[in-house]
Amino acid sequence: MILYLARHAETVYNAGARMQGNMAHTPLTRTGIAQAEAMGVAIAAHFAPGDDIDIWASPAGRTLQTVAIVAEHLGRDFFDVRTDPRLLEIDVGRWEGRRYADIVAERGPIICPDARAFNVQPPEGEYYPAIAARLQAWLADLDPARVALVISHGITLRVLRGLLAGGRAFEGVKLADDAPQGTVFRVEDGVTTALHIGAGHSGARGV
């Protein structure tokens, strides 16, 4: 199985340091649009015209806006894009829409600095093992003979890359290293290669 895994571009919530989670449909900023254009250029340069690949995306607005731009660069119809809720970002529950600074002021640090990941499950949200379980189910449904491009989210893709190629042990999962928004990886046979490094935020601010 060959997968290209791309993190969506910057949104207004990212720029405002607010939690997005899996339900907020937040638009890209002008900077985010430029990041998505750069992703499209890099991905299109990697494939020959007419290459037959599957394109998948989380159904969140920010991933769909990103994939719409990328699909144009590939000469593909946006309506060819397949969506699956199992590719959504972590559910941050009651934190959704709130400023990081306000959450930290209330309850103290919420990020493990070594792993650059949440050190506590968001209230009424989900945690890393639940993300891994839904991604394993999604992977099991894929046709391994098909090359696929996936536009998803920061934490979701860290867990997915961990499942595919390993990573640090964290809260019951293997968590790959963080990467900025707009980054694209190629994963084949347990080996991850960076195809394009994005210019966006990394870490929890990108959730």
PyRosetta script that sets phi, psi and omega in degrees:
from pyrosetta import init, pose_from_sequence

init()
pose = pose_from_sequence("MILYLARHAETVYNAGARMQGNMAHTPLTRTGIAQAEAMGVAIAAHFAPGDDIDIWASPAGRTLQTVAIVAEHLGRDFFDVRTDPRLLEIDVGRWEGRRYADIVAERGPIICPDARAFNVQPPEGEYYPAIAARLQAWLADLDPARVALVISHGITLRVLRGLLAGGRAFEGVKLADDAPQGTVFRVEDGVTTALHIGAGHSGARGV")
pose.set_psi(1, 131.4)
pose.set_omega(1, 176.3)
pose.set_phi(2, -116.4)
pose.set_psi(2, 121.7)
pose.set_omega(2, 179.7)
pose.set_phi(3, -123.1)
pose.set_psi(3, 139.9)
pose.set_omega(3, 170.7)
pose.set_phi(4, -109.3)
pose.set_psi(4, 118.9)
pose.set_omega(4, -172.5)
pose.set_phi(5, -113.4)
pose.set_psi(5, 118.9)
pose.set_omega(5, -174.2)
pose.set_phi(6, -123.8)
pose.set_psi(6, 134.1)
pose.set_omega(6, 178.0)
pose.set_phi(7, -89.5)
pose.set_psi(7, 133.6)
pose.set_omega(7, -178.2)
pose.set_phi(8, -57.0)
pose.set_psi(8, 162.6)
pose.set_omega(8, -177.5)
pose.set_phi(9, -84.9)
pose.set_psi(9, 174.5)
pose.set_omega(9, -174.1)
pose.set_phi(10, -62.9)
pose.set_psi(10, 140.5)
pose.set_omega(10, 177.6)
pose.set_phi(11, -116.6)
pose.set_psi(11, 173.9)
pose.set_omega(11, 177.6)
pose.set_phi(12, -64.5)
pose.set_psi(12, -31.2)
pose.set_omega(12, 176.8)
pose.set_phi(13, -70.2)
pose.set_psi(13, -40.9)
pose.set_omega(13, 175.9)
pose.set_phi(14, -58.6)
pose.set_psi(14, -47.0)
pose.set_omega(14, -178.7)
pose.set_phi(15, -64.1)
pose.set_psi(15, -30.4)
pose.set_omega(15, -179.5)
pose.set_phi(16, -94.3)
pose.set_psi(16, 7.5)
pose.set_omega(16, 179.0)
pose.set_phi(17, 55.0)
pose.set_psi(17, 48.0)
pose.set_omega(17, 177.4)
pose.set_phi(18, -116.0)
pose.set_psi(18, 150.9)
pose.set_omega(18, 177.6)
pose.set_phi(19, -72.0)
pose.set_psi(19, 133.5)
pose.set_omega(19, 177.1)
pose.set_phi(20, -103.0)
pose.set_psi(20, -46.2)
pose.set_omega(20, -178.1)
pose.set_phi(21, 64.7)
pose.set_psi(21, -152.3)
pose.set_omega(21, -172.1)
pose.set_phi(22, -103.5)
pose.set_psi(22, -4.0)
pose.set_omega(22, -175.9)
pose.set_phi(23, -112.6)
pose.set_psi(23, -26.4)
pose.set_omega(23, -177.3)
pose.set_phi(24, -67.9)
pose.set_psi(24, 125.8)
pose.set_omega(24, 178.2)
pose.set_phi(25, -102.5)
pose.set_psi(25, 87.9)
pose.set_omega(25, -171.9)
pose.set_phi(26, -105.6)
pose.set_psi(26, 135.5)
pose.set_omega(26, -176.1)
pose.set_phi(27, -75.9)
pose.set_psi(27, 158.4)
pose.set_omega(27, 174.2)
pose.set_phi(28, -70.8)
pose.set_psi(28, 148.5)
pose.set_omega(28, 169.8)
pose.set_phi(29, -79.8)
pose.set_psi(29, 173.1)
pose.set_omega(29, 174.1)
pose.set_phi(30, -60.9)
pose.set_psi(30, -37.4)
pose.set_omega(30, 175.5)
pose.set_phi(31, -62.7)
pose.set_psi(31, -40.9)
pose.set_omega(31, 178.8)
pose.set_phi(32, -63.5)
pose.set_psi(32, -39.4)
pose.set_omega(32, 177.6)
pose.set_phi(33, -61.8)
pose.set_psi(33, -41.8)
pose.set_omega(33, 177.2)
pose.set_phi(34, -63.2)
pose.set_psi(34, -38.5)
pose.set_omega(34, 177.3)
pose.set_phi(35, -63.9)
pose.set_psi(35, -41.9)
pose.set_omega(35, 179.1)
pose.set_phi(36, -64.7)
pose.set_psi(36, -38.0)
pose.set_omega(36, 176.1)
pose.set_phi(37, -61.2)
pose.set_psi(37, -43.7)
pose.set_omega(37, 179.4)
pose.set_phi(38, -64.1)
pose.set_psi(38, -37.9)
pose.set_omega(38, 175.4)
pose.set_phi(39, -60.9)
pose.set_psi(39, -45.7)
pose.set_omega(39, -179.5)
pose.set_phi(40, -60.9)
pose.set_psi(40, -42.0)
pose.set_omega(40, 178.6)
pose.set_phi(41, -61.4)
pose.set_psi(41, -46.5)
pose.set_omega(41, -177.6)
pose.set_phi(42, -65.2)
pose.set_psi(42, -42.3)
pose.set_omega(42, -178.2)
pose.set_phi(43, -70.1)
pose.set_psi(43, -42.9)
pose.set_omega(43, -179.9)
pose.set_phi(44, -63.4)
pose.set_psi(44, -34.1)
pose.set_omega(44, 178.9)
pose.set_phi(45, -68.4)
pose.set_psi(45, -21.6)
pose.set_omega(45, -176.8)
pose.set_phi(46, -83.2)
pose.set_psi(46, -24.4)
pose.set_omega(46, -176.7)
pose.set_phi(47, -109.9)
pose.set_psi(47, 152.4)
pose.set_omega(47, 173.8)
pose.set_phi(48, -82.3)
pose.set_psi(48, 150.0)
pose.set_omega(48, 177.4)
pose.set_phi(49, -54.6)
pose.set_psi(49, 132.1)
pose.set_omega(49, 178.6)
pose.set_phi(50, 86.4)
pose.set_psi(50, -0.3)
pose.set_omega(50, 176.6)
pose.set_phi(51, -56.5)
pose.set_psi(51, 134.1)
pose.set_omega(51, -175.4)
pose.set_phi(52, -92.9)
pose.set_psi(52, 99.4)
pose.set_omega(52, 177.6)
pose.set_phi(53, -127.0)
pose.set_psi(53, 152.4)
pose.set_omega(53, 173.3)
pose.set_phi(54, -83.9)
pose.set_psi(54, 142.0)
pose.set_omega(54, 176.5)
pose.set_phi(55, -118.7)
pose.set_psi(55, 123.7)
pose.set_omega(55, -179.4)
pose.set_phi(56, -119.2)
pose.set_psi(56, 152.1)
pose.set_omega(56, 175.6)
pose.set_phi(57, -151.1)
pose.set_psi(57, 150.5)
pose.set_omega(57, 164.8)
pose.set_phi(58, -61.5)
pose.set_psi(58, 148.4)
pose.set_omega(58, 178.7)
pose.set_phi(59, -79.2)
pose.set_psi(59, 5.5)
pose.set_omega(59, 177.0)
pose.set_phi(60, -66.8)
pose.set_psi(60, 146.6)
pose.set_omega(60, -177.7)
pose.set_phi(61, -56.3)
pose.set_psi(61, -39.8)
pose.set_omega(61, -176.5)
pose.set_phi(62, -68.7)
pose.set_psi(62, -33.3)
pose.set_omega(62, 177.3)
pose.set_phi(63, -75.3)
pose.set_psi(63, -35.9)
pose.set_omega(63, 178.7)
pose.set_phi(64, -68.3)
pose.set_psi(64, -37.1)
pose.set_omega(64, 177.2)
pose.set_phi(65, -65.9)
pose.set_psi(65, -40.7)
pose.set_omega(65, 178.0)
pose.set_phi(66, -64.0)
pose.set_psi(66, -47.2)
pose.set_omega(66, -176.0)
pose.set_phi(67, -69.6)
pose.set_psi(67, -27.6)
pose.set_omega(67, 177.0)
pose.set_phi(68, -61.8)
pose.set_psi(68, -40.7)
pose.set_omega(68, 179.1)
pose.set_phi(69, -70.2)
pose.set_psi(69, -44.5)
pose.set_omega(69, 179.7)
pose.set_phi(70, -62.0)
pose.set_psi(70, -42.1)
pose.set_omega(70, -179.3)
pose.set_phi(71, -60.9)
pose.set_psi(71, -37.5)
pose.set_omega(71, 177.2)
pose.set_phi(72, -60.9)
pose.set_psi(72, -42.1)
pose.set_omega(72, 178.6)
pose.set_phi(73, -63.1)
pose.set_psi(73, -31.5)
pose.set_omega(73, -180.0)
pose.set_phi(74, -85.5)
pose.set_psi(74, -3.3)
pose.set_omega(74, -177.1)
pose.set_phi(75, 70.2)
pose.set_psi(75, 27.9)
pose.set_omega(75, -177.2)
pose.set_phi(76, -109.0)
pose.set_psi(76, 148.0)
pose.set_omega(76, 176.5)
pose.set_phi(77, -72.0)
pose.set_psi(77, 131.8)
pose.set_omega(77, 178.0)
pose.set_phi(78, -55.5)
pose.set_psi(78, -32.5)
pose.set_omega(78, -176.3)
pose.set_phi(79, -77.4)
pose.set_psi(79, -0.5)
pose.set_omega(79, 169.5)
pose.set_phi(80, -81.5)
pose.set_psi(80, -15.3)
pose.set_omega(80, -175.6)
pose.set_phi(81, -69.8)
pose.set_psi(81, 132.4)
pose.set_omega(81, 177.0)
pose.set_phi(82, -97.5)
pose.set_psi(82, 137.5)
pose.set_omega(82, 177.4)
pose.set_phi(83, -114.4)
pose.set_psi(83, 153.1)
pose.set_omega(83, 177.9)
pose.set_phi(84, -150.6)
pose.set_psi(84, 126.8)
pose.set_omega(84, -179.2)
pose.set_phi(85, -63.2)
pose.set_psi(85, -17.4)
pose.set_omega(85, 178.2)
pose.set_phi(86, -70.3)
pose.set_psi(86, -11.4)
pose.set_omega(86, 177.7)
pose.set_phi(87, -94.4)
pose.set_psi(87, 2.8)
pose.set_omega(87, 179.2)
pose.set_phi(88, -65.2)
pose.set_psi(88, 163.7)
pose.set_omega(88, 177.8)
pose.set_phi(89, -72.7)
pose.set_psi(89, 168.6)
pose.set_omega(89, 175.1)
pose.set_phi(90, -52.6)
pose.set_psi(90, 139.1)
pose.set_omega(90, 173.9)
pose.set_phi(91, -79.6)
pose.set_psi(91, 113.6)
pose.set_omega(91, -178.4)
pose.set_phi(92, -95.7)
pose.set_psi(92, 11.2)
pose.set_omega(92, 171.6)
pose.set_phi(93, 54.7)
pose.set_psi(93, -127.6)
pose.set_omega(93, -175.9)
pose.set_phi(94, -70.9)
pose.set_psi(94, -8.2)
pose.set_omega(94, 177.7)
pose.set_phi(95, -80.0)
pose.set_psi(95, -15.7)
pose.set_omega(95, -172.6)
pose.set_phi(96, -58.3)
pose.set_psi(96, 131.6)
pose.set_omega(96, 178.5)
pose.set_phi(97, 84.7)
pose.set_psi(97, -9.0)
pose.set_omega(97, -177.3)
pose.set_phi(98, -88.6)
pose.set_psi(98, 153.6)
pose.set_omega(98, 176.7)
pose.set_phi(99, -74.1)
pose.set_psi(99, 138.9)
pose.set_omega(99, 177.5)
pose.set_phi(100, -55.1)
pose.set_psi(100, -43.6)
pose.set_omega(100, -176.1)
pose.set_phi(101, -60.7)
pose.set_psi(101, -37.1)
pose.set_omega(101, -179.8)
pose.set_phi(102, -69.6)
pose.set_psi(102, -38.5)
pose.set_omega(102, 178.7)
pose.set_phi(103, -65.2)
pose.set_psi(103, -44.9)
pose.set_omega(103, -179.9)
pose.set_phi(104, -64.9)
pose.set_psi(104, -37.9)
pose.set_omega(104, 178.5)
pose.set_phi(105, -62.5)
pose.set_psi(105, -32.0)
pose.set_omega(105, -179.4)
pose.set_phi(106, -77.6)
pose.set_psi(106, -43.9)
pose.set_omega(106, -167.5)
pose.set_phi(107, -125.8)
pose.set_psi(107, 1.1)
pose.set_omega(107, -179.1)
pose.set_phi(108, 88.7)
pose.set_psi(108, -174.0)
pose.set_omega(108, -176.2)
pose.set_phi(109, -57.2)
pose.set_psi(109, 137.9)
pose.set_omega(109, 178.6)
pose.set_phi(110, -117.7)
pose.set_psi(110, 2.8)
pose.set_omega(110, -177.3)
pose.set_phi(111, -118.3)
pose.set_psi(111, 131.5)
pose.set_omega(111, 170.4)
pose.set_phi(112, -78.7)
pose.set_psi(112, 115.3)
pose.set_omega(112, -173.9)
pose.set_phi(113, -64.2)
pose.set_psi(113, -31.5)
pose.set_omega(113, -179.4)
pose.set_phi(114, -69.4)
pose.set_psi(114, -45.7)
pose.set_omega(114, -177.4)
pose.set_phi(115, -89.3)
pose.set_psi(115, -13.1)
pose.set_omega(115, -175.1)
pose.set_phi(116, 52.2)
pose.set_psi(116, 50.8)
pose.set_omega(116, -176.5)
pose.set_phi(117, -145.9)
pose.set_psi(117, 161.4)
pose.set_omega(117, 179.6)
pose.set_phi(118, -60.0)
pose.set_psi(118, 132.4)
pose.set_omega(118, 178.1)
pose.set_phi(119, -93.6)
pose.set_psi(119, 3.6)
pose.set_omega(119, 179.3)
pose.set_phi(120, -148.8)
pose.set_psi(120, 148.5)
pose.set_omega(120, 176.9)
pose.set_phi(121, -71.4)
pose.set_psi(121, 130.4)
pose.set_omega(121, 177.7)
pose.set_phi(122, -58.2)
pose.set_psi(122, 141.4)
pose.set_omega(122, -179.1)
pose.set_phi(123, -60.7)
pose.set_psi(123, 125.3)
pose.set_omega(123, -176.9)
pose.set_phi(124, 62.4)
pose.set_psi(124, 21.2)
pose.set_omega(124, 177.5)
pose.set_phi(125, -111.9)
pose.set_psi(125, -158.8)
pose.set_omega(125, -179.7)
pose.set_phi(126, -121.2)
pose.set_psi(126, 171.7)
pose.set_omega(126, -179.3)
pose.set_phi(127, -130.5)
pose.set_psi(127, 178.3)
pose.set_omega(127, -168.3)
pose.set_phi(128, -57.6)
pose.set_psi(128, -41.9)
pose.set_omega(128, 178.5)
pose.set_phi(129, -60.4)
pose.set_psi(129, -34.6)
pose.set_omega(129, 178.7)
pose.set_phi(130, -67.9)
pose.set_psi(130, -37.8)
pose.set_omega(130, 177.0)
pose.set_phi(131, -64.1)
pose.set_psi(131, -45.4)
pose.set_omega(131, 179.6)
pose.set_phi(132, -59.7)
pose.set_psi(132, -39.7)
pose.set_omega(132, -178.2)
pose.set_phi(133, -64.5)
pose.set_psi(133, -43.4)
pose.set_omega(133, -179.3)
pose.set_phi(134, -71.0)
pose.set_psi(134, -32.7)
pose.set_omega(134, 178.1)
pose.set_phi(135, -71.3)
pose.set_psi(135, -36.1)
pose.set_omega(135, 175.6)
pose.set_phi(136, -62.2)
pose.set_psi(136, -39.0)
pose.set_omega(136, 178.2)
pose.set_phi(137, -66.4)
pose.set_psi(137, -39.2)
pose.set_omega(137, 178.1)
pose.set_phi(138, -64.6)
pose.set_psi(138, -45.6)
pose.set_omega(138, 179.3)
pose.set_phi(139, -59.4)
pose.set_psi(139, -39.0)
pose.set_omega(139, -178.1)
pose.set_phi(140, -64.3)
pose.set_psi(140, -23.8)
pose.set_omega(140, -179.3)
pose.set_phi(141, -88.5)
pose.set_psi(141, -8.7)
pose.set_omega(141, -178.4)
pose.set_phi(142, -75.9)
pose.set_psi(142, 151.7)
pose.set_omega(142, 170.5)
pose.set_phi(143, -84.0)
pose.set_psi(143, 111.6)
pose.set_omega(143, -175.6)
pose.set_phi(144, -64.9)
pose.set_psi(144, -14.0)
pose.set_omega(144, 179.3)
pose.set_phi(145, -84.0)
pose.set_psi(145, -8.8)
pose.set_omega(145, -176.8)
pose.set_phi(146, -99.9)
pose.set_psi(146, 132.8)
pose.set_omega(146, 171.2)
pose.set_phi(147, -75.9)
pose.set_psi(147, 135.9)
pose.set_omega(147, -176.7)
pose.set_phi(148, -132.8)
pose.set_psi(148, 140.2)
pose.set_omega(148, 170.8)
pose.set_phi(149, -105.4)
pose.set_psi(149, 130.8)
pose.set_omega(149, -176.5)
pose.set_phi(150, -124.2)
pose.set_psi(150, 123.9)
pose.set_omega(150, 173.8)
pose.set_phi(151, -104.9)
pose.set_psi(151, 116.3)
pose.set_omega(151, -176.3)
pose.set_phi(152, -142.8)
pose.set_psi(152, -143.1)
pose.set_omega(152, -167.3)
pose.set_phi(153, -125.7)
pose.set_psi(153, 167.0)
pose.set_omega(153, -174.5)
pose.set_phi(154, -58.0)
pose.set_psi(154, -59.5)
pose.set_omega(154, -177.4)
pose.set_phi(155, -69.6)
pose.set_psi(155, -42.6)
pose.set_omega(155, 179.6)
pose.set_phi(156, -56.7)
pose.set_psi(156, -44.7)
pose.set_omega(156, -178.6)
pose.set_phi(157, -72.7)
pose.set_psi(157, -28.4)
pose.set_omega(157, 175.0)
pose.set_phi(158, -65.3)
pose.set_psi(158, -40.8)
pose.set_omega(158, 177.3)
pose.set_phi(159, -68.4)
pose.set_psi(159, -42.3)
pose.set_omega(159, -179.7)
pose.set_phi(160, -63.7)
pose.set_psi(160, -44.8)
pose.set_omega(160, 177.5)
pose.set_phi(161, -64.8)
pose.set_psi(161, -33.1)
pose.set_omega(161, 175.6)
pose.set_phi(162, -63.8)
pose.set_psi(162, -40.2)
pose.set_omega(162, 177.2)
pose.set_phi(163, -64.9)
pose.set_psi(163, -37.8)
pose.set_omega(163, -174.0)
pose.set_phi(164, -84.6)
pose.set_psi(164, -34.4)
pose.set_omega(164, -171.4)
pose.set_phi(165, -135.2)
pose.set_psi(165, 4.8)
pose.set_omega(165, 177.7)
pose.set_phi(166, 85.5)
pose.set_psi(166, 170.5)
pose.set_omega(166, -179.6)
pose.set_phi(167, 174.4)
pose.set_psi(167, -168.8)
pose.set_omega(167, -179.2)
pose.set_phi(168, -73.2)
pose.set_psi(168, 143.3)
pose.set_omega(168, 176.2)
pose.set_phi(169, -72.5)
pose.set_psi(169, 126.3)
pose.set_omega(169, -179.6)
pose.set_phi(170, -151.6)
pose.set_psi(170, 117.9)
pose.set_omega(170, 175.0)
pose.set_phi(171, 50.0)
pose.set_psi(171, 43.8)
pose.set_omega(171, 173.4)
pose.set_phi(172, 86.4)
pose.set_psi(172, 4.6)
pose.set_omega(172, 177.1)
pose.set_phi(173, -132.4)
pose.set_psi(173, 169.9)
pose.set_omega(173, 168.7)
pose.set_phi(174, -98.8)
pose.set_psi(174, 121.4)
pose.set_omega(174, -172.6)
pose.set_phi(175, -112.5)
pose.set_psi(175, 118.4)
pose.set_omega(175, 177.9)
pose.set_phi(176, -70.7)
pose.set_psi(176, 164.0)
pose.set_omega(176, 178.5)
pose.set_phi(177, -62.7)
pose.set_psi(177, 153.5)
pose.set_omega(177, 178.2)
pose.set_phi(178, -70.1)
pose.set_psi(178, 158.9)
pose.set_omega(178, 177.7)
pose.set_phi(179, -147.6)
pose.set_psi(179, 147.8)
pose.set_omega(179, -178.3)
pose.set_phi(180, -65.3)
pose.set_psi(180, 157.9)
pose.set_omega(180, 173.0)
pose.set_phi(181, -58.0)
pose.set_psi(181, 142.1)
pose.set_omega(181, -179.2)
pose.set_phi(182, 89.3)
pose.set_psi(182, 0.8)
pose.set_omega(182, -179.6)
pose.set_phi(183, -81.4)
pose.set_psi(183, 144.2)
pose.set_omega(183, 179.6)
pose.set_phi(184, -125.5)
pose.set_psi(184, 128.5)
pose.set_omega(184, 177.2)
pose.set_phi(185, -115.8)
pose.set_psi(185, 149.1)
pose.set_omega(185, 168.8)
pose.set_phi(186, -108.9)
pose.set_psi(186, 129.5)
pose.set_omega(186, -179.7)
pose.set_phi(187, -124.5)
pose.set_psi(187, 123.5)
pose.set_omega(187, 178.0)
pose.set_phi(188, -145.4)
pose.set_psi(188, 129.5)
pose.set_omega(188, 176.9)
pose.set_phi(189, 51.3)
pose.set_psi(189, 42.3)
pose.set_omega(189, 176.4)
pose.set_phi(190, 77.4)
pose.set_psi(190, 8.4)
pose.set_omega(190, -180.0)
pose.set_phi(191, -113.8)
pose.set_psi(191, 128.1)
pose.set_omega(191, -179.8)
pose.set_phi(192, -106.0)
pose.set_psi(192, 131.1)
pose.set_omega(192, 177.2)
pose.set_phi(193, -125.3)
pose.set_psi(193, 131.4)
pose.set_omega(193, 177.3)
pose.set_phi(194, -78.2)
pose.set_psi(194, 119.2)
pose.set_omega(194, 178.9)
pose.set_phi(195, -88.3)
pose.set_psi(195, -34.8)
pose.set_omega(195, -178.5)
pose.set_phi(196, -155.9)
pose.set_psi(196, 129.7)
pose.set_omega(196, 177.0)
pose.set_phi(197, -98.0)
pose.set_psi(197, 120.1)
pose.set_omega(197, -177.8)
pose.set_phi(198, -73.9)
pose.set_psi(198, 167.2)
pose.set_omega(198, -178.2)
pose.set_phi(199, -104.8)
pose.set_psi(199, 11.1)
pose.set_omega(199, -175.4)
pose.set_phi(200, -89.4)
pose.set_psi(200, -169.8)
pose.set_omega(200, 179.4)
pose.set_phi(201, -70.0)
pose.set_psi(201, 157.7)
pose.set_omega(201, 170.1)
pose.set_phi(202, -127.9)
pose.set_psi(202, 176.4)
pose.set_omega(202, 179.1)
pose.set_phi(203, 75.1)
pose.set_psi(203, -167.6)
pose.set_omega(203, -173.7)
pose.set_phi(204, -62.9)
pose.set_psi(204, -26.4)
pose.set_omega(204, -179.6)
pose.set_phi(205, -61.8)
pose.set_psi(205, -22.0)
pose.set_omega(205, -179.6)
pose.set_phi(206, -84.9)
pose.set_psi(206, -1.3)
pose.set_omega(206, -176.1)
pose.set_phi(207, -68.6)
pose.dump_pdb("model.pdb")
